[in-house]
């Protein structure tokens, strides 16, 4: 009796420690996100241009148009901008509505990872650990979960589709809901189509003829809707979301580096738990094992292809981290179950391994926060832009021009996407439009982070004092470490 009591007490302690560690990660990430949400400037250098896109939606303008110095869209679908515009109508246009959408999506993803694992394992602790492990990848995925970027919205829709297709199979029209969620995820970030293909393959293999409605609905909600949007935008949607990314260089180093540098250092132990789940699950749960193998494969493929694309930042790893977090929780639940009659040492080893995985992902939250002196430096910079007669060109931070009350213009990253790809010669025309605007002294001032069109600018603009007095202020909290420090002013006629 006493031996059994000691075993129960040990398991209670081990499970409690795991829950506390996982909840700590969740609480830290949510707390950091709420503090960052109200920062009035970019947390990442492309974030401001995302606000530019939302402004176009609010103004009723098309997103996918011919690239010019005035506007070049990013290579993403429109859903995130539509949703953010709806929120902006309520709380006003700034960085905040975009971050609200991302934070809500992030929290929804935590909840769905918990629900997927909890439903499959009937173990709340395993569900919390899975969600906590994913939250702990916050820094590993470049702190993109809570900023004004498309990743979190696409992820929560993908996880929603996975939950529906696994757990609501007995409901009428579950396939339609799953297809709709996949279609929406695809409209947020087109790489999620690989998850749709994985689920289509699973349904065809398992359900055979009964999978036809799901296959048709998924293709309509993804490719069918894409064709409609492309028609409404006169072919430019296809250009930006398919032709342009396909023309970008291929990063050969990521063929192996994705596994050795991106995934295994962060999630090696979780990977072992996932493999254990896939090979140790009983024949009675073979269907679940095959389903999660297919969906994890689709999610990892989304991340891998993103890394293989030139310009793929660590945020593309988010779907892979989410899939591995699910497998981690499933593997932990399976390990608890299989060692139920084993000695306390083996169960303690399982708990210690899971705790080690959570511990390996610990990060310093202070390093993710904007510094207290960044906002004052930012407002001083905006004041300098406001004082410039006429418009200003701030290519790496286009929204700052709008914050200063100036006319909008294209963002450097979107411009580079066209120049790097240039499948039909649009890059040459875009470069010409930028050079023409500079040569005609269209802008009262230009604020550069680097030498972007600097040679052209020096013909008609004169370098002025640095925009910032201090060397270490007003850099984004994550992403590329850049700021618009170099000011050039229009030469008199």
C-alpha positions in Angstrom: 0.0 0.0 0.0 2.8 2.4 1.0 4.7 1.6 -2.2 1.6 2.4 -4.3 1.1 5.6 -2.4 4.7 6.7 -3.1 4.2 6.0 -6.8 1.1 8.1 -6.9 2.9 11.0 -5.0 5.9 10.8 -7.3 3.7 10.9 -10.4 1.8 13.9 -9.0 5.0 15.8 -8.3 6.4 15.0 -11.8 3.3 16.0 -13.6 2.9 19.1 -11.6 6.5 20.2 -12.4 5.9 19.6 -16.1 2.7 21.6 -16.0 4.3 24.5 -14.2 7.2 24.6 -16.6 4.9 24.5 -19.6 2.6 27.1 -18.2 5.6 29.3 -17.4 6.5 29.4 -21.1 2.9 30.2 -22.1 2.5 33.0 -19.5 5.9 34.5 -20.5 5.1 34.6 -24.2 1.6 36.0 -23.7 2.9 38.6 -21.3 5.7 39.7 -23.6 3.2 39.9 -26.5 0.9 42.1 -24.6 3.7 44.5 -23.7 5.0 44.6 -27.2 1.6 45.1 -28.8 1.4 48.8 -27.7 4.9 49.8 -29.0 4.1 52.6 -31.5 6.9 51.6 -33.9 8.0 48.6 -35.9 9.0 45.5 -34.0 10.3 44.1 -37.2 11.4 46.0 -40.3 8.6 44.8 -42.6 5.8 45.3 -40.1 5.1 48.9 -41.2 4.6 47.9 -44.8 2.0 45.4 -43.6 0.1 48.4 -42.2 0.4 50.0 -45.6 -1.4 47.0 -47.1 -4.2 47.3 -44.5 -4.6 51.0 -45.3 -5.1 50.1 -49.0 -7.9 47.6 -48.0 -9.6 50.3 -45.9 -9.4 52.7 -48.8 -11.0 50.1 -51.2 -7.9 49.9 -53.4 -6.7 46.6 -55.0 -3.8 44.9 -53.3 -2.3 43.2 -56.3 -1.3 45.8 -58.9 1.6 46.6 -61.2 4.7 47.3 -59.2 5.7 51.0 -59.0 7.6 53.3 -56.6 4.2 54.1 -55.0 3.3 50.5 -54.0 4.4 47.0 -54.4 2.5 44.2 -52.6 4.2 41.5 -50.6 4.1 37.9 -51.8 1.3 36.8 -49.5 -2.4 36.2 -49.8 -4.9 38.8 -48.8 -6.6 37.3 -45.8 -4.5 38.8 -43.0 -4.9 42.2 -44.5 -8.7 41.8 -44.7 -9.0 40.6 -41.1 -6.7 43.3 -39.8 -8.6 45.9 -41.7 -11.8 44.8 -40.0 -10.1 45.2 -36.6 -8.7 48.6 -37.7 -12.2 49.9 -38.5 -13.0 49.4 -34.8 -9.8 50.5 -33.0 -8.1 52.7 -35.7 -5.3 52.1 -38.1 -1.8 51.6 -36.5 0.4 48.6 -35.7 -2.1 47.6 -32.9 -4.9 46.0 -35.0 -2.4 43.8 -36.9 -0.8 42.7 -33.6 -4.2 42.0 -32.1 -5.0 39.6 -34.9 -1.6 37.9 -34.5 -1.8 37.6 -30.7 -5.4 36.2 -30.9 -4.2 33.7 -33.5 -1.2 32.8 -31.4 -3.3 32.1 -28.3 -5.8 30.2 -30.5 -2.9 28.0 -31.7 -1.8 27.3 -28.1 -5.4 26.2 -27.4 -5.7 24.0 -30.5 -2.4 22.2 -29.8 -3.6 21.5 -26.3 -7.0 20.3 -27.7 -5.4 18.1 -30.3 -3.1 16.4 -27.9 -5.7 16.2 -25.1 -8.3 14.6 -27.3 -5.9 12.0 -28.7 -4.2 11.1 -25.4 -6.9 11.8 -22.9 -4.1 13.5 -20.9 -4.4 17.1 -19.9 -0.8 17.3 -18.8 0.4 16.1 -22.2 -1.8 18.8 -23.9 -0.4 21.6 -21.7 3.2 20.4 -22.3 2.6 20.3 -26.1 1.2 23.9 -26.0 4.0 25.1 -23.7 6.7 23.6 -25.9 5.4 25.4 -28.9 5.2 28.7 -27.0 8.8 28.1 -26.0 9.9 28.3 -29.7 8.9 32.0 -29.7 12.5 33.2 -30.0 13.6 30.3 -32.3 11.0 31.4 -34.8 12.3 35.0 -34.6 9.5 36.4 -32.4 7.0 36.5 -35.3 4.0 35.0 -33.5 2.7 38.3 -32.1 3.8 40.9 -34.6 2.0 42.3 -37.7 2.8 39.4 -40.0 0.7 36.6 -41.6 2.3 33.6 -39.8 0.1 33.2 -36.7 -3.2 33.6 -38.6 -2.2 31.0 -41.2 -1.1 28.6 -38.4 -4.3 28.8 -36.3 -6.4 28.1 -39.4 -4.2 25.1 -40.3 -4.4 23.7 -36.8 -8.1 24.3 -36.8 -8.4 22.2 -40.0 -6.3 19.4 -38.4 -8.6 19.4 -35.3 -11.7 19.3 -37.4 -10.6 16.5 -39.7 -9.4 14.4 -36.8 -12.1 14.9 -34.2 -15.3 16.0 -35.9 -15.5 13.1 -38.4 -18.9 12.0 -37.1 -20.4 15.5 -37.7 -22.3 16.3 -40.8 -20.3 18.5 -43.3 -17.1 18.3 -41.2 -15.2 18.0 -44.5 -16.7 21.3 -45.7 -15.5 23.1 -42.5 -12.1 21.4 -42.8 -11.8 22.5 -46.4 -12.9 26.1 -45.6 -10.2 26.4 -42.9 -7.6 25.1 -45.2 -8.7 27.5 -47.9 -8.5 30.4 -45.4 -5.1 29.3 -44.3 -4.0 29.2 -47.9 -5.3 32.8 -48.4 -3.1 33.9 -45.5 0.1 32.1 -46.6 0.1 30.0 -49.7 2.7 27.5 -48.4 -0.1 26.0 -46.3 -1.3 24.4 -49.4 1.2 21.6 -48.7 -0.8 20.8 -45.6 -4.0 20.7 -47.7 -2.2 18.2 -50.0 -1.2 16.1 -47.1 -4.8 15.9 -45.8 -6.1 15.2 -49.3 -3.6 12.3 -49.5 -4.7 11.0 -46.1 -8.4 11.2 -46.9 -8.0 9.5 -50.3 -5.9 6.7 -48.7 -8.2 6.1 -45.8 -11.7 7.0 -47.1 -11.3 6.2 -50.8 -14.5 7.3 -52.6 -15.9 8.9 -49.5 -13.0 11.4 -49.7 -14.3 12.9 -52.9 -16.4 15.7 -51.3 -13.4 16.8 -49.1 -11.0 16.8 -52.1 -13.4 18.8 -54.2 -14.2 21.2 -51.4 -10.6 21.8 -50.6 -9.5 22.4 -54.2 -12.4 24.9 -54.6 -11.5 26.7 -51.4 -7.9 27.0 -52.3 -7.1 26.9 -56.0 -10.7 27.9 -57.0 -10.7 31.0 -54.8 -7.2 31.8 -56.0 -8.3 31.8 -59.6 -11.2 34.1 -58.7 -9.0 36.6 -56.9 -6.5 36.4 -59.7 -9.2 37.3 -62.2 -10.3 40.2 -60.1 -6.7 41.5 -60.0 -6.0 41.0 -63.7 -3.4 38.3 -63.2 -1.3 40.2 -60.6 -2.3 37.9 -57.7 -0.8 35.0 -59.5 2.2 37.0 -60.3 3.0 37.9 -56.7 2.0 34.7 -54.9 3.2 32.2 -57.4 5.3 33.4 -60.3 7.5 35.8 -58.3 8.4 33.4 -55.5 9.1 30.6 -57.9 11.6 32.9 -59.7 13.6 33.6 -56.6 16.9 31.7 -56.0 17.0 28.3 -54.3 18.9 28.0 -51.1 20.8 24.7 -51.3 22.3 25.0 -47.8 18.8 24.5 -46.4 18.4 21.1 -47.9 20.2 19.7 -44.9 20.6 22.7 -42.8 16.9 22.8 -42.1 17.2 19.6 -40.2 20.6 20.0 -38.6 20.5 23.7 -37.8 16.9 24.7 -37.5 14.9 21.8 -36.1 17.2 19.4 -34.2 19.0 21.9 -32.0 15.7 23.3 -30.8 13.5 20.2 -30.8 15.7 17.1 -30.6 14.1 15.6 -27.6 10.6 16.5 -28.9 11.5 14.7 -32.1 12.4 11.6 -30.1 9.1 11.7 -28.4 7.4 12.1 -31.7 9.2 9.2 -33.3 8.3 7.1 -30.2 4.6 7.9 -30.7 4.7 7.0 -34.4 6.4 3.6 -33.8 5.0 2.6 -30.4 1.3 3.4 -30.8 -0.8 0.3 -30.5 -2.5 -1.2 -33.6 -5.8 0.1 -32.2 -4.5 3.7 -32.7 -2.9 3.1 -36.1 -5.4 5.4 -37.7 -4.4 8.3 -35.4 -0.7 7.5 -36.0 -1.1 7.7 -39.8 -3.2 10.9 -39.5 -0.7 12.7 -37.4 2.2 11.5 -39.5 0.5 12.9 -42.6 -0.3 16.3 -41.0 3.1 16.7 -39.4 4.7 15.9 -42.8 2.6 18.6 -44.4 3.4 21.2 -41.8 7.1 20.4 -41.9 7.0 20.6 -45.7 5.5 24.1 -45.4 8.5 25.1 -43.2 11.1 23.4 -45.3 10.0 24.9 -48.6 10.0 28.3 -46.9 13.6 27.8 -45.8 14.6 26.7 -49.3 13.2 29.9 -50.7 15.8 32.7 -50.8 14.8 35.2 -48.1 13.1 32.6 -45.9 13.6 33.9 -42.3 13.3 31.7 -39.2 9.6 32.6 -39.0 8.9 30.0 -41.7 9.8 27.4 -39.1 6.6 28.1 -37.2 4.5 25.3 -38.8 7.2 22.7 -38.2 7.6 23.8 -34.6 3.8 23.5 -34.1 3.7 20.0 -35.7 6.7 18.8 -33.5 5.0 20.3 -30.4 1.9 18.2 -31.2 4.0 15.1 -31.7 5.9 15.9 -28.5 2.6 15.9 -26.5 1.4 12.8 -28.2 4.6 11.0 -27.5 4.6 12.1 -23.9 1.0 10.8 -23.5 2.0 7.5 -25.1 5.1 7.2 -22.9 3.0 7.8 -19.8 0.5 5.1 -20.9 3.1 2.5 -21.8 5.0 2.9 -18.6 1.9 2.9 -16.4 2.9 -0.5 -14.8 6.7 0.2 -14.9 8.9 1.2 -12.0 9.1 4.8 -10.8 12.6 5.3 -12.3 11.4 4.8 -15.9 8.5 7.2 -15.4 10.8 9.7 -13.8 13.1 9.4 -16.8 10.2 10.2 -19.1 9.3 13.2 -17.1 12.9 14.4 -16.9 13.3 14.1 -20.6 10.2 16.2 -21.3 11.3 18.7 -18.7 14.8 18.9 -20.4 13.1 19.7 -23.7 11.2 22.6 -22.1 14.3 23.7 -20.3 16.3 23.7 -23.5 14.0 26.3 -25.0 14.1 28.8 -22.1 14.9 32.4 -23.3 15.3 35.8 -21.7 12.1 37.7 -22.3 13.8 41.1 -21.7 15.7 40.6 -24.9 12.4 40.5 -26.9 11.1 43.9 -25.6 11.7 47.3 -27.2 13.9 49.5 -25.0 12.5 52.5 -23.1 14.5 55.0 -25.2 13.4 53.6 -28.6 9.9 55.2 -28.6 11.2 58.7 -27.8 13.9 58.3 -30.5 11.2 57.2 -32.9 8.9 60.2 -32.3 11.9 62.5 -32.7 12.6 60.9 -36.1 8.9 61.3 -37.2 9.1 64.9 -36.2 12.1 65.3 -38.5 10.2 63.8 -41.4 7.2 66.0 -40.7 9.5 69.1 -40.9 10.6 68.2 -44.4 8.9 70.2 -47.2 7.1 67.8 -49.5 7.1 64.0 -49.3 9.8 61.7 -48.0 11.1 58.3 -49.2 11.9 55.8 -46.4 12.2 52.6 -48.4 13.0 50.2 -45.5 10.3 51.6 -43.3 7.5 52.9 -45.6 4.9 53.4 -42.8 7.0 56.0 -41.1 6.4 58.3 -44.1 2.6 57.9 -43.5 3.1 58.5 -39.7 4.7 61.8 -40.7 1.7 62.7 -42.8 3.5 62.1 -46.1 2.3 60.2 -49.2 2.7 56.4 -49.2 5.4 54.6 -51.2 6.7 51.0 -51.8 8.7 49.0 -49.2 12.2 47.9 -49.8 11.5 44.2 -49.3 8.6 44.1 -51.8 10.8 46.0 -54.2 13.6 43.5 -53.8 11.2 40.6 -54.3 10.4 42.0 -57.8 14.0 42.9 -58.6 15.3 39.4 -57.5 12.7 37.5 -59.4 11.7 39.6 -62.3 10.1 36.8 -64.4 8.7 39.1 -67.1 10.8 42.3 -66.9 8.7 44.1 -64.3 11.8 44.6 -62.2 13.4 46.8 -64.9 10.4 49.0 -65.1 10.2 49.2 -61.3 13.8 50.2 -60.9 13.3 52.8 -63.7 10.3 54.3 -61.8 12.4 54.6 -58.6 15.3 56.2 -60.4 12.9 58.6 -62.2 11.3 59.7 -58.9 14.7 60.3 -57.4 16.0 62.1 -60.5 13.0 64.4 -60.6 13.5 65.2 -56.9 10.0 64.0 -56.1 10.9 63.7 -52.4 12.0 66.5 -50.1 14.2 64.0 -48.3 15.3 60.3 -48.4 16.1 58.3 -45.3 18.2 55.2 -46.0 19.3 52.2 -43.9 22.0 51.3 -46.4 23.1 52.0 -50.0 19.7 51.3 -51.6 19.8 53.4 -54.8 22.3 55.6 -53.0 24.3 56.3 -56.2 21.2 57.7 -57.9 20.2 59.7 -54.9 23.6 61.4 -54.6 23.1 63.0 -58.0 20.1 65.1 -56.8 20.3 64.9 -53.0 22.8 66.1 -50.5 23.8 63.9 -47.4 22.7 65.5 -44.1 23.3 64.8 -40.4 22.4 61.3 -39.1 18.8 60.9 -38.1 19.8 59.6 -34.7 22.3 61.0 -32.2 23.0 57.6 -30.5 24.3 54.5 -32.2 22.2 51.9 -30.3 18.6 53.4 -30.5 15.6 52.7 -32.6 16.4 49.3 -34.0 13.6 46.7 -34.4 13.2 44.2 -31.6 13.6 41.3 -34.0 14.3 40.6 -37.7 17.0 42.5 -39.6 18.9 45.0 -37.5 18.3 48.2 -39.5 17.2 51.7 -39.0 16.8 54.8 -41.3 19.9 56.6 -40.1 21.2 58.2 -43.3 19.4 61.3 -44.3 19.7 63.0 -47.7 18.0 66.3 -48.6 16.8 67.6 -52.0 19.3 69.9 -53.7 17.8 73.2 -54.8 16.8 73.6 -58.4 
